[in-house]
Amino acid sequence: MSDVMRAVRCHRYAGLDDRGKPVPTPVPLREVLTLDEIPRPVNEPGHVLVRAHYAGVQYPDALQAQGLYQHKPGLPYVPGMDVSGTVIEADADRVQPGDRVVAQMSIGGLAEVVKVPAASVWRVPAGVDLAACANLGRNFFPAYYSLKVLGETTADSLVLVDGASGGVGMAAVELAKAMGARVIAGVSIPEKRDLPAAAGADRVLCYGTDRDGHRRFKDEVRAASAELGHPDGVDVVLDMVQGDLFEAALLSVVRPLGRICLVGFTAGQRPIRPGLILIKQAVLMGSMWGAWAANHQDGHQRNVAEILDFLASGAIKPRVDRLFPLERFIEGFELFEHNRGRGNTVISVQE
Ligand SMILES: NC(=O)c1ccc[n+]([C@@H]2O[C@H](COP(=O)([O-])OP(=O)(O)OC[C@H]3O[C@@H](n4cnc5c(N)ncnc54)[C@H](OP(=O)(O)O)[C@@H]3O)[C@@H](O)[C@H]2O)c1
């Protein structure tokens, strides 16, 4: 096997100036990301070498290449946090060469071969499409952690998910349904309704893009909650969006002592009046799945095993929503650069 490989690399941060300060308008991502030839990794103790067939691209990858994500790797770096592929070498018992696996990492996924700590590699159940699993770590791990550990979701729960046509949002809808819960999905515009509807949401409602739309959404969620047998409001909110939506609607639709899991803030952050949290008796929780997993390996491995069981039984059926060959990887990034991300975006690295 050759000792070089193809990999995507980010050479500068598109959203930062020379002094590392955010600029008002980031340069286009296609000016900072290139497909290069770099040395192939060599395996080391406790690690697994995986031939990547598919790599996920999601919102955090684009944010990271702009320099606006919490983790800023040294430049140049190989982006990509999730792959699916086959094991080439394994210094661990949990997988063997030839196994079909998913692997999760902090960077480095958009490459033909990736080296991953053994604890972050899992066998894919027989018959499950590898391409559909290319974002399992990114989308399903945080969604399940937020629903199960933070939200304490049960089969009796009513769950509200916003950003529900996005990667984590779609995963949250599917997983909540697999857990037996009822789900109200929220999207900004009617054109985005089809994905959460296909994932099994009981209701898909639009929150629009301004405060009027958010207020209408609040009324519609309240009505839907009552229809679905939860007149006091929803039990668990998974919020990807924040922005004005948070105070205008989300705080008002959660039931007393209901839980709001803050997963992302794609619409930015706005000041809120803390008194409303008191009046609503809401429980607000920041969802940092990666930090939790690092300190709770047993719980994390149990969660992943449960997600893989859902996959094996068909209770969740992740699909590929956009697929680009490696040579056109930039088109995947550009979807997220312009808020055109939908569901599961995958790069085909090699068959
Ligand atoms: N906490 C964690 O552990 C964790 C893990 C993974 C991801 N995240 C975060 O979770 C959020 C969702 O990630 P994702 O991969 O699901 O992203 P995504 O696929 O791009 O979906 C995000 C959704 O947010 C909504 N949105 C509203 N304003 C937006 C804007 N200005 N730009 C882009 N999207 C906007 C969009 O839906 P509408 O247009 O329908 O509103 C979009 O579908 C991100 O903030 C990400 O960083 C957190």
The ligand as a MOL file (V3000), in Angstrom:
LIG
                    3D

  0  0  0     0  0            999 V3000
M  V30 BEGIN CTAB
M  V30 COUNTS 48 52 0 0 0
M  V30 BEGIN ATOM
M  V30 1 N -23.6140 20.1070 21.7280 0
M  V30 2 C -23.0730 19.1440 20.9980 0
M  V30 3 O -22.4910 18.1930 21.5160 0
M  V30 4 C -23.2050 19.2580 19.5100 0
M  V30 5 C -22.8390 18.1950 18.6570 0
M  V30 6 C -23.0570 18.3350 17.2970 0
M  V30 7 C -23.5840 19.5360 16.7850 0
M  V30 8 N -23.8700 20.5490 17.6410 0 CHG=1
M  V30 9 C -24.4430 21.8010 17.1800 0
M  V30 10 O -25.8020 21.5480 16.8750 0
M  V30 11 C -26.2380 22.4770 15.8900 0
M  V30 12 C -26.8740 21.7270 14.7440 0
M  V30 13 O -25.8550 21.0140 14.0320 0
M  V30 14 P -26.2370 20.2620 12.6760 0
M  V30 15 O -25.0430 19.4860 12.2780 0
M  V30 16 O -27.5400 19.5760 12.8550 0 CHG=-1
M  V30 17 O -26.4130 21.4900 11.6880 0
M  V30 18 P -27.3100 21.5970 10.3400 0
M  V30 19 O -27.4340 20.2400 9.7340 0
M  V30 20 O -26.7430 22.7020 9.5470 0
M  V30 21 O -28.7220 22.0120 10.9110 0
M  V30 22 C -28.8460 23.1890 11.6650 0
M  V30 23 C -30.2340 23.7640 11.5040 0
M  V30 24 O -30.2250 25.0100 12.1840 0
M  V30 25 C -31.1420 25.8790 11.5430 0
M  V30 26 N -30.5820 27.2330 11.3770 0
M  V30 27 C -31.1650 28.3630 11.8050 0
M  V30 28 N -30.4200 29.4240 11.5180 0
M  V30 29 C -29.3400 28.9750 10.8580 0
M  V30 30 C -28.2090 29.6100 10.2850 0
M  V30 31 N -28.0450 30.9360 10.3370 0
M  V30 32 N -27.2700 28.8330 9.6790 0
M  V30 33 C -27.4130 27.4880 9.6480 0
M  V30 34 N -28.4870 26.8340 10.1890 0
M  V30 35 C -29.4290 27.5690 10.7790 0
M  V30 36 C -31.4490 25.2750 10.1820 0
M  V30 37 O -32.8110 24.8630 10.2280 0
M  V30 38 P -34.0060 25.9200 10.0320 0
M  V30 39 O -33.6580 26.7790 8.8370 0
M  V30 40 O -35.1590 25.0330 9.8090 0
M  V30 41 O -34.0530 26.7090 11.2990 0
M  V30 42 C -30.5800 24.0510 10.0590 0
M  V30 43 O -31.2600 22.9670 9.4920 0
M  V30 44 C -25.0010 23.2780 15.4940 0
M  V30 45 O -24.9850 24.4770 16.2350 0
M  V30 46 C -23.8460 22.3920 15.9240 0
M  V30 47 O -22.6640 23.1190 16.1650 0
M  V30 48 C -23.7100 20.4340 18.9770 0
M  V30 END ATOM
M  V30 BEGIN BOND
M  V30 1 1 1 2
M  V30 2 2 2 3
M  V30 3 1 2 4
M  V30 4 1 4 5
M  V30 5 2 4 48
M  V30 6 2 5 6
M  V30 7 1 6 7
M  V30 8 2 7 8
M  V30 9 1 8 9
M  V30 10 1 8 48
M  V30 11 1 9 10
M  V30 12 1 9 46
M  V30 13 1 10 11
M  V30 14 1 11 12
M  V30 15 1 11 44
M  V30 16 1 12 13
M  V30 17 1 13 14
M  V30 18 2 14 15
M  V30 19 1 14 16
M  V30 20 1 14 17
M  V30 21 1 17 18
M  V30 22 2 18 19
M  V30 23 1 18 20
M  V30 24 1 18 21
M  V30 25 1 21 22
M  V30 26 1 22 23
M  V30 27 1 23 24
M  V30 28 1 23 42
M  V30 29 1 24 25
M  V30 30 1 25 26
M  V30 31 1 25 36
M  V30 32 1 26 27
M  V30 33 1 26 35
M  V30 34 2 27 28
M  V30 35 1 28 29
M  V30 36 1 29 30
M  V30 37 2 29 35
M  V30 38 1 30 31
M  V30 39 2 30 32
M  V30 40 1 32 33
M  V30 41 2 33 34
M  V30 42 1 34 35
M  V30 43 1 36 37
M  V30 44 1 36 42
M  V30 45 1 37 38
M  V30 46 2 38 39
M  V30 47 1 38 40
M  V30 48 1 38 41
M  V30 49 1 42 43
M  V30 50 1 44 45
M  V30 51 1 44 46
M  V30 52 1 46 47
M  V30 END BOND
M  V30 END CTAB
M  END
